[in-house]
Amino acid sequence: MPNGSTPSSPIRVEDVDLTESELFRHGFAHDVFRLLRRGAPVHWHPMPEDASNEIDEGFWVISKYEDIQAINRDSELFSAFDGPALPVREEMRGTMIVSMDGREHDRLRKLISAGFTPRMVGRLEEQAREWARRIVDDALERGSCNFVHDVAYQLPMHMIADIMGIPVSDRKELFDLVKNMLESTDPANPIPEAEAMAMQVQMFQYAQALGKEKRAHPGEDVWTILSTAEIQQDDGESEALSEIELDLFFMILTIAGSETTRNAIALGMMALLDHPDQLETLRREPAAMRPAVEEIIRFASPVSYFARRATRDTEVRGVPIAAGQRVTLWYPSGNRDEDAFTDPDAFDIARDPNHHVAFGGGGRHFCLGANLARREIAILFEELLARASEIETTGPPVYSVQGIRNPVYVSLKELPVRMA
C-alpha cells in the first residue's frame, strides 16, 4: 500500500507544507508525519498566502496519538465552533454538529440519536446485507470494474439513502452529484467555484423537498424522525431541528458519511490484496472479521484531520499554545504512532489491542456513525469474500486530493480490479 509521497531528498521539518496538495497525490503523507512525530510533534505551520484568511495566520499540527486523543476529548479547552476544516468559513461557524460545542451540540446530537432506534438499526443491517449482495453480484457480472466507484462507494451511499428514505429512482442522480462535489476541489480536476456552489444549492434544494415530503407523508426512516422530532429543553420548551440544520446535516450524511466509509472499504481492499495471506484468513475464519474491521479503519484512517481552536492559553508537550490559535489533529498520524502501536506501519488484521483514533478518539464529538460504518465494512467484505473466489488488481490506484479545505483531504479514486 502506498505510504504517501516519497521525496527525492530528505525532508526537513521547516520545509513541510501540509497545504500543498501534491504532497498527498499518492496517498496520505505518512513519511512526512513520521518526521513530525519524531522531531516536532507540536508544530507551528504558517498559512500560505493563497490559503490565508482574516482570522488565522497559521495552525498547530498535532501528530502524536496521546495528544490527539486528549485534545479531542477536551471540548471546553479546544472548541469546535469554527468547524473542522482550514481555513475558517465564517458562514459555517456553529451551524453544524461538527462545529458546535456544549449545550447546542448535545441538543442536536440527542435529536439525531433519536432517529437510530434499535428497530431502525436492525432494519438497516438487513438492508445493508441485501445491498452488499446486489453490489457484489453486479461487479462479478461485469468481471472488471473500478472497485472504488462500483463497490466501495455504492454500499454507504445506498445506506445513507435508506436512512433518509430517498427513493431508489432519485439515487443515481444524487450519487453522481455527490461524486462530482467530492472531486470538485482536486487541483488535478478543477471545477469553477460557481459550478461547485450550484451543486451545493442543488443538494440543499433536494434536502428541503425531501423534508417537506416526509412531514406531509411520514415514513419509517430516520429523515422522517429528524424532520418531525422535537426535544424537551431545560426550560420545558420543545424544539425541532431548523431548516438550515436539516440542510447541513443532509450534507454531512451524504458527503462526509459516505466518503469516509467508501475510503475505508477501498483502502481496506487494497491492503488485503497486498496481504493475500490475511485475505485468505478472512475467507476461512469468520470470527476474524471483527478485529479486521478495526485494523482496516486504523490503517485507512479516512479522515485526515479535524481542527479546533484553543479557548485559553495552554501547553501541549511543553509547547505554549495561545488562546485563539487553531490546532489540527491528524488522525492517520496518531494511528501510525510508534508509541501507541507495535509495528504501526504493518497491516495486521489480528492486531490487539487496537484503540485507534480514526473515529475521533472519543469525547463529545465521537463519530455518530461509527457503529454503522463498522457494520457496513464487515458486511461488504463478508459478502464479497463469500461470492468472489478471485480478486486481483488490473492497474495502479489513483487518488483524489481534495485539499486542505476538506478534512478528508485525500481519498482513493480508482482501484481497477478483476473479480470472478
C-alpha positions in Angstrom: 0.0 0.0 0.0 1.5 3.4 -0.9 2.9 5.3 2.0 2.4 8.8 0.8 4.8 10.9 -1.2 8.5 9.9 -1.4 10.7 12.9 -1.9 14.0 12.6 -3.8 15.9 14.3 -0.9 15.4 14.2 2.9 12.5 16.2 4.3 13.2 19.0 6.8 10.5 20.0 9.4 10.9 23.6 8.3 10.1 22.7 4.7 6.9 20.9 5.4 3.9 22.4 3.7 0.8 20.4 4.5 -1.4 22.7 2.4 0.5 21.5 -0.8 -2.0 19.1 -2.3 0.6 17.2 -4.4 2.2 16.1 -1.1 -0.8 13.7 -0.9 -1.1 12.7 -4.6 -0.1 9.1 -3.9 -1.8 8.7 -0.5 -1.5 10.2 2.9 2.0 11.6 3.5 3.0 9.1 6.3 6.7 9.8 5.7 6.2 13.5 6.5 4.2 12.8 9.7 6.8 10.2 10.8 9.3 13.1 10.7 6.9 15.4 12.6 6.2 12.8 15.3 9.9 12.3 15.9 11.1 15.9 15.6 8.2 18.3 16.0 5.1 16.6 17.5 3.6 20.1 18.2 4.5 22.0 15.1 3.5 25.6 14.1 2.5 25.7 10.4 2.1 29.1 8.8 -0.9 29.6 6.5 0.4 30.2 2.9 -0.7 33.4 1.2 -3.1 31.6 -1.2 -4.9 30.0 1.7 -4.8 32.9 4.1 -7.9 34.5 5.7 -8.6 37.4 8.1 -8.7 35.1 11.1 -5.6 32.9 11.3 -2.0 33.3 10.3 -1.3 29.6 10.8 -2.2 26.5 12.8 -0.6 23.9 15.1 -0.1 20.4 13.8 -0.6 17.7 16.4 0.7 14.4 15.2 1.1 12.1 18.3 -1.7 9.7 19.4 -1.8 10.7 23.1 -2.1 14.4 22.3 -4.7 13.9 19.6 -6.9 11.8 21.9 -6.5 14.3 24.8 -7.4 17.3 22.7 -10.3 15.6 21.0 -11.8 14.8 24.4 -11.4 18.3 25.9 -14.1 20.3 24.1 -14.1 23.0 26.7 -10.4 23.9 26.1 -10.4 23.1 22.4 -13.6 24.4 20.7 -15.1 23.0 17.5 -17.1 26.2 16.9 -15.1 27.2 13.8 -15.6 23.9 12.1 -13.3 21.0 11.3 -11.7 22.5 8.2 -9.0 25.0 7.4 -9.3 27.9 6.7 -12.4 29.0 8.6 -15.6 29.6 6.6 -17.3 32.2 8.8 -20.8 31.4 7.4 -20.4 27.8 8.7 -19.3 28.7 12.2 -21.5 27.0 14.8 -24.0 25.8 12.2 -23.4 22.0 12.0 -23.0 19.3 14.6 -19.3 19.2 13.8 -19.0 22.9 14.6 -20.9 23.1 17.8 -19.9 22.9 21.5 -21.7 22.4 24.8 -25.5 22.6 25.0 -26.1 23.3 21.3 -24.0 20.2 20.3 -25.7 18.0 22.9 -29.2 19.1 21.8 -28.5 18.3 18.2 -26.8 15.0 18.9 -29.7 13.9 21.1 -32.2 14.8 18.3 -30.2 12.9 15.7 -29.7 9.9 18.0 -33.4 9.7 18.4 -33.6 8.5 14.8 -31.4 5.5 15.4 -33.7 3.3 17.5 -32.8 -0.5 17.9 -35.5 -1.4 15.5 -34.2 1.1 12.9 -30.6 -0.1 13.3 -31.7 -3.8 13.0 -33.6 -3.0 9.8 -30.6 -1.0 8.4 -28.4 -4.0 8.9 -30.7 -6.2 6.9 -30.8 -3.7 4.1 -27.0 -3.3 4.2 -26.6 -7.1 3.6 -29.1 -7.1 0.7 -27.4 -4.1 -0.9 -24.0 -5.7 -0.5 -25.1 -8.9 -2.2 -26.5 -6.9 -5.2 -23.5 -4.7 -5.4 -21.0 -7.6 -5.4 -23.1 -9.6 -7.8 -23.3 -6.7 -10.3 -19.5 -6.3 -10.1 -19.0 -10.0 -10.7 -21.2 -9.9 -13.7 -19.1 -7.2 -15.2 -15.9 -9.0 -14.3 -13.7 -5.9 -14.3 -14.5 -2.7 -12.5 -13.3 0.3 -10.6 -13.7 -1.1 -7.1 -13.9 2.4 -5.5 -16.9 3.6 -7.5 -18.6 0.3 -8.4 -18.3 -1.4 -5.0 -16.9 0.7 -2.1 -18.9 3.8 -3.0 -22.2 2.0 -3.6 -22.9 0.5 -0.2 -22.5 3.6 2.0 -24.5 5.7 -0.4 -27.4 3.3 -0.6 -27.3 3.1 3.2 -27.4 6.8 3.6 -30.3 6.9 1.1 -32.1 4.2 3.1 -31.6 6.2 6.3 -33.1 9.2 4.7 -35.8 7.4 2.8 -34.6 8.7 -0.6 -36.5 6.9 -3.4 -34.4 4.5 -5.4 -35.4 6.4 -8.6 -33.6 9.5 -7.3 -30.4 7.9 -6.2 -28.3 7.7 -9.4 -28.6 11.5 -10.0 -28.0 12.2 -6.3 -25.0 9.9 -6.2 -23.5 11.5 -9.3 -24.0 14.9 -7.7 -22.2 13.8 -4.5 -19.3 12.3 -6.5 -18.8 15.5 -8.5 -18.9 17.6 -5.3 -16.3 15.3 -3.7 -13.9 15.7 -6.7 -14.6 19.4 -7.2 -11.7 20.6 -5.1 -8.9 18.5 -6.5 -6.4 20.7 -8.4 -6.0 17.9 -10.9 -9.7 18.1 -11.8 -10.7 21.7 -11.1 -14.3 22.8 -11.2 -15.2 26.5 -11.3 -16.4 27.9 -7.9 -19.7 28.9 -9.3 -20.4 25.4 -10.5 -19.4 23.9 -7.2 -21.7 26.4 -5.4 -24.5 25.4 -7.8 -24.1 21.8 -6.8 -24.3 22.7 -3.1 -27.5 24.7 -3.8 -28.9 21.7 -5.7 -28.2 19.5 -2.6 -29.9 21.9 -0.3 -33.0 22.1 -2.6 -33.2 18.4 -2.6 -32.9 18.2 1.2 -35.7 20.8 1.6 -38.0 19.0 -0.8 -37.3 15.7 1.0 -38.0 17.1 4.4 -41.3 18.7 3.1 -42.3 15.3 1.7 -41.5 13.5 5.0 -43.6 16.0 7.0 -46.5 15.6 4.7 -46.2 11.8 4.3 -44.2 10.3 7.2 -42.3 7.1 6.5 -40.3 4.6 8.6 -37.0 6.3 8.1 -34.6 8.4 10.0 -35.2 11.5 7.9 -38.9 11.4 8.8 -37.9 11.3 12.5 -35.4 14.2 12.1 -37.8 16.3 10.1 -40.6 15.9 12.7 -38.9 15.1 16.1 -38.8 17.6 19.0 -36.8 17.5 22.1 -37.6 18.9 25.6 -35.3 21.7 26.7 -34.3 22.6 30.3 -36.9 25.3 30.3 -39.7 22.9 29.3 -40.0 24.2 25.8 -39.8 21.8 22.8 -37.6 22.4 19.9 -37.1 20.8 16.5 -34.3 20.9 14.0 -34.4 24.1 12.0 -34.4 24.0 8.2 -30.8 25.1 7.9 -29.7 22.4 10.5 -31.5 19.8 8.4 -29.9 21.0 5.2 -26.4 20.9 6.7 -27.0 17.6 8.3 -28.1 16.3 4.9 -24.8 17.5 3.5 -22.8 15.8 6.3 -24.6 12.5 5.8 -24.5 12.3 2.1 -20.9 13.6 1.6 -18.9 13.0 4.8 -20.8 9.9 5.9 -20.4 8.2 2.5 -16.9 9.5 1.7 -15.3 8.2 4.8 -16.8 4.7 4.7 -16.1 4.4 1.0 -12.5 5.3 1.5 -12.1 2.8 4.4 -13.6 0.0 2.3 -11.5 0.8 -0.8 -8.2 1.2 1.1 -9.1 -1.9 3.1 -9.5 -3.9 -0.1 -6.1 -2.6 -1.4 -4.4 -3.6 1.9 -5.9 -7.1 1.8 -4.8 -7.6 -1.8 -1.3 -6.6 -0.7 -1.6 -9.2 2.1 -3.2 -12.3 0.4 -2.5 -14.5 3.5 -4.7 -12.2 5.6 -7.3 -12.2 2.9 -7.4 -16.0 3.0 -7.7 -15.9 6.8 -10.9 -13.8 6.4 -12.2 -16.4 4.0 -11.6 -19.3 6.4 -12.3 -17.7 9.7 -15.5 -15.6 10.0 -14.6 -14.6 13.6 -11.5 -12.8 12.2 -13.7 -10.2 10.6 -14.4 -8.1 13.7 -10.7 -7.3 14.5 -10.0 -7.0 10.8 -12.6 -4.2 10.5 -10.8 -2.2 13.3 -7.5 -2.7 11.5 -8.9 -1.6 8.2 -10.2 1.5 9.9 -6.9 2.2 11.7 -4.8 1.6 8.6 -7.1 3.6 6.3 -7.9 6.5 8.7 -10.2 8.1 6.1 -10.4 11.5 7.9 -7.0 13.2 7.7 -7.5 15.9 10.3 -10.0 17.9 12.3 -9.3 21.5 13.5 -10.1 23.0 16.9 -9.5 26.4 18.5 -7.8 26.9 21.9 -10.2 28.8 24.2 -7.4 29.9 26.6 -3.6 29.8 26.9 -2.4 26.2 27.3 0.5 23.9 26.6 0.9 20.6 24.7 4.2 18.8 25.4 5.5 21.9 27.0 4.9 24.0 23.8 2.8 27.1 24.6 -0.4 27.4 22.6 -2.1 30.8 22.8 -5.8 31.4 23.3 -7.5 31.7 19.9 -4.9 29.7 17.9 -6.1 26.9 15.7 -5.0 23.3 16.4 -5.2 20.5 13.9 -5.4 16.8 14.9 -4.0 14.5 12.3 -5.7 11.1 12.9 -3.7 8.9 10.4 -0.5 10.1 12.1 -1.9 9.2 15.5 -2.8 5.8 14.2 0.7 5.2 13.0 2.3 6.5 16.2 5.2 4.2 17.3 4.5 4.9 20.9 0.9 3.8 20.6 1.1 0.8 18.3 3.6 -2.0 17.8 4.9 -2.0 14.2 2.3 0.7 13.3 3.0 0.7 9.5 2.2 -3.0 9.3 -1.3 -4.2 8.3 -2.4 -6.9 10.8 -6.0 -8.0 11.0 -5.3 -9.7 14.3 -3.9 -6.6 15.9 -4.9 -6.5 19.6 -5.3 -4.1 21.3 -6.3 -1.6 18.6 -7.6 1.5 20.2 -7.3 3.7 17.1 -8.5 7.3 16.8 -10.0 7.1 13.3 -13.4 8.0 14.7 -12.0 11.0 16.6 -10.5 9.5 19.7 -13.6 9.7 21.9 -15.2 12.6 23.6 -18.2 14.7 22.8 -17.5 14.7 19.0 -17.0 10.9 18.7 -18.4 9.9 15.3 -22.2 9.3 15.4 -22.0 6.8 12.5 -19.1 4.8 13.9 -21.0 1.6 14.6 -22.9 1.8 11.3 -19.6 2.3 9.4 -18.2 -0.8 11.2 -21.2 -2.9 10.2 -21.1 -1.7 6.6 -17.4 -2.6 6.2 -17.9 -6.0 7.8 -21.0 -6.9 5.7 -19.4 -5.7 2.4 -16.3 -7.9 2.9 -18.3 -10.8 4.2 -20.5 -10.8 1.1 -17.5 -10.1 -1.2 -15.4 -13.0 0.1 -18.4 -15.3 0.0 -19.2 -14.6 -3.6 -15.8 -13.8 -5.3 -13.2 -16.6 -5.4 -10.7 -14.4 -7.2 -9.9 -10.7 -6.8 -6.9 -9.0 -8.4 -5.8 -5.5 -9.3 -5.5 -4.8 -13.0 -3.9 -1.3 -12.8 -2.4 1.2 -10.4 -4.5 3.0 -7.8 -5.4 6.7 -8.4 -6.0 9.2 -5.6 -8.2 12.3 -5.4 -6.7 15.1 -3.4 -9.5 17.4 -2.1 -7.0 19.7 -0.4 -6.7 21.3 3.0 -10.2 22.8 2.9 -11.6 19.2 3.2 -10.6 17.4 6.4 -10.8 14.1 4.5 -8.0 15.7 2.3 -7.1 12.6 0.2 -9.1 9.5 -0.9 -8.8 6.6 -3.3 -10.5 7.5 -6.6 -9.7 4.4 -8.7 -8.8 0.8 -7.9 -9.1 -1.3 -11.1 -9.8 -4.9 -10.2 -10.9 -8.1 -11.9 -13.3 -10.3 -9.9 -14.6 -13.8 -10.5 
